Amino acid sequence: MGFFKESGGTTSNKSIARLQTLIWVLIYGGLLTLVLGLSVQRTHDPLGWSMVVVGGIVAAIGFSLIYVRSRLTPGD
């Protein structure tokens, strides 16, 4: 893309793109699992709460990786 600065760093644009993809997969997957856990909770309480907790943890990992990504530059 023409509006990005080119740099000769060690972190490639491909690895940053993979990290960004992983971030969004974790966020959306975690939130989807959390919402499905809330709906499953109506019929099977322990399974529903387990899904809510796991989904929340996965989404939180995705959100924390946003901070990690903000600290990376293509030269790091």
Buried (B, 14 or more C-beta within 10 A) or exposed (E): EEEEEEEEEEBEEEEBEEBEEBBEEBBEBBBBBBEBBBEBBEEEEEEBBBBBEBBBBBBEBBEEBBEEEEEEEBEE
